[in-house]
Amino acid sequence: MAKKSKRQYHRSTLSEAQLAESSPGRIRFSDREFKPDYSYVMKDLKRIGILAGSFFAVLIVLSFFLG
């Protein structure tokens, strides 16, 4: 059977501030604003909710007439 070996991982000694100073051309992810527009998703969810509610209402009304 093969012998398992443990890997050693070394942590970087540079802090985030030092990394930002060492590479001024790079933009950190936290500096950028990420604001996607999901308004179309909300419109779709509202439409799906209204359709589902109306279908349930129709089923309930039909259960009284057919049941």
Sequence and secondary structure as in RCSB ss.txt:
>XXXX:A:sequence
MAKKSKRQYHRSTLSEAQLAESSPGRIRFSDREFKPDYSYVMKDLKRIGILAGSFFAVLIVLSFFLG
>XXXX:A:secstr
               HHHHHHH TTS  GGGS      HHHHHHHHHHHHHHHHHHHHHHHHHHHH 
